[in-house]
Amino acid sequence: MISSKDIEQAFSILKPVVHETPLLSSTTLDRKCGNSVFLKAENFQRIGSFKIRGAYNKIAQLSGVDRQRGVVAHSSGNHAQGVALASKLLGVRATIVMPKTSPSNKVEATREYGAEVVFCEDSSDDRERVALELERKHGYVPVPPYDDDQIIAGQGTVGREIAKSLEQLNYLFVPVGGGGLIAGCAVAVKHFHPKVRVIGVETETANDCYQSFRKREIVRIEPPKTIADGMRTQSVGTRNFEIIMNFVDDVVTVTDDQVIAVMKFFLERMKIIVEPTGAVAPAAVYHNVLGISGQTVCAVLSGGNVNPAFLKTIL
Amino acid sequence: MISSKDIEQAFSILKPVVHETPLLSSTTLDRKCGNSVFLKAENFQRIGSFKIRGAYNKIAQLSGVDRQRGVVAHSSGNHAQGVALASKLLGVRATIVMPKTSPSNKVEATREYGAEVVFCEDSSDDRERVALELERKHGYVPVPPYDDDQIIAGQGTVGREIAKSLEQLNYLFVPVGGGGLIAGCAVAVKHFHPKVRVIGVETETANDCYQSFRKREIVRIEPPKTIADGMRTQSVGTRNFEIIMNFVDDVVTVTDDQVIAVMKFFLERMKIIVEPTGAVAPAAVYHNVLGISGQTVCAVLSGGNVNPAFLKTIL
């Protein structure tokens, strides 16, 4: 299990490379939910999501030999762009396995960062199969999306930035896909402020972590239908789950409609673009699912890479 | 003419009320234009634009008697909401004269802040006539949009925040409508960093200040057609012009198409919503109309209140 020292190390590796993203606030939001709310705006991060943090931390710590071998990752979303940009910045060759049904703008963005894209069928199994094949054939080093100590430590720098900026923090809400972000953030925040309550948030159809947390063992669900595509992982990782059980205080869910309402609020009132997954933790705060008041609350707004066509439907 | 002391006073009045908005940056933008660029994000300001600053500074300094009389302003845009919210926060009654053709969301927002809306015909003349009538009939105190010392000093706090955050600043780009924002910012920034070059930006059809600057006298133009509605003022104010001639180094123009390209860049890459007028100064930087390189540059992104229907056409 990683410790706050791993996050400190990640922080010094990432400091010259990633943005320290701002904490946004809104008087209207505070009034609506009766708390003092800060939104950690990782939609303003490089590649438009926190995923650059873990990927860069991982690849930067590869040995010289491993760097020369190149890396491989499979992702239809932000992890692809994170690995692509991190590799480019570090001068490492990257190959990304993407489903052939991936939106063309995501494929282009990944290629723009200099990665080679290899297509596969649209299933988790096939993605893993193709990535493993490339690993074996070319000796590429895999960069996993969440179940990895350096990935977790890298994502944890989000929590470190929050902890250093918000001395009075009472609650931290973090979205849960595979659990990399929440695991890293929980370790970081509890190190500085042990009394902060760390709350994981999922959409209700993608509630594998909610179930796992209650059952105290990893529950695997069928591929869930939800607008929050970062929530479509079927279970959290082993390393992630161990940290969640030790450092996370609760896991709650929101509906897709609650997520859409918050995306609309962000667009119309706060003038920011947030992807559905990025609006999940803010939705738990906006709709005040815990029924708290008078608290200092932070929610991680994890990314902003939303399809323009989908954005139009929201408007 | 106002001095930096007036801006310091405005700053202490505004500090508990307005947001100190962040300076955003983008590696892609830096690379595209060859400079180190910071965007002062006043789209994240309360009411979604810098206009709350001047309005609040003005109304807060009214005498007790004047506050009891109430205020009147005419505006189809952000000044209406600035006066409405400032009045509400200060417990002053506000009446806003708006063209009956104003978008319903702007009318509603103004009413939401507690102001009374009085409709007029859609012409500058009629707006002024109706406002003057209310002033005479009810004794309301007028809150002008830009040609006023306290309004200028309030808007100047934008420049003060920039000057305090960017020690190495070389260029500041500011949009010019009536000239309140640029006048205040120029006084503030030159006080702290006399060598910074302050550049006004207009759209090319709304180039009254560009012409005035070159002719060294106020030029009044026909109501211009431009997507940047904050640029539709026909001339800058007298007080504003005096400051512009003393503190501004140049005025440049961009096309409506250049503004649209930057709005698109903001939406797709930077995940922020900016109104056309708010994208005018950034457009001069993005398209590098001055042909500079290696400089530290700031552009004021003045507001984010864009019509959702228009936003859809951009997407």
HADDOCK unambig.tbl for C-alpha pairs under 7 A between the chains (distance, minus, plus):
assign (segid A and resid 43 and name CA) (segid B and resid 271 and name CA) 6.66 0.50 0.50
assign (segid A and resid 44 and name CA) (segid B and resid 270 and name CA) 6.28 0.50 0.50
assign (segid A and resid 44 and name CA) (segid B and resid 271 and name CA) 6.77 0.50 0.50
assign (segid A and resid 270 and name CA) (segid B and resid 44 and name CA) 6.28 0.50 0.50
assign (segid A and resid 271 and name CA) (segid B and resid 43 and name CA) 6.66 0.50 0.50
assign (segid A and resid 271 and name CA) (segid B and resid 44 and name CA) 6.75 0.50 0.50
assign (segid A and resid 271 and name CA) (segid B and resid 272 and name CA) 5.88 0.50 0.50
assign (segid A and resid 271 and name CA) (segid B and resid 273 and name CA) 4.73 0.50 0.50
assign (segid A and resid 271 and name CA) (segid B and resid 304 and name CA) 6.10 0.50 0.50
assign (segid A and resid 272 and name CA) (segid B and resid 271 and name CA) 5.89 0.50 0.50
assign (segid A and resid 272 and name CA) (segid B and resid 272 and name CA) 4.50 0.50 0.50
assign (segid A and resid 272 and name CA) (segid B and resid 273 and name CA) 5.70 0.50 0.50
assign (segid A and resid 273 and name CA) (segid B and resid 271 and name CA) 4.72 0.50 0.50
assign (segid A and resid 273 and name CA) (segid B and resid 272 and name CA) 5.70 0.50 0.50
assign (segid A and resid 304 and name CA) (segid B and resid 271 and name CA) 6.07 0.50 0.50
assign (segid A and resid 308 and name CA) (segid B and resid 315 and name CA) 6.07 0.50 0.50
assign (segid A and resid 312 and name CA) (segid B and resid 312 and name CA) 5.79 0.50 0.50
assign (segid A and resid 315 and name CA) (segid B and resid 308 and name CA) 6.07 0.50 0.50
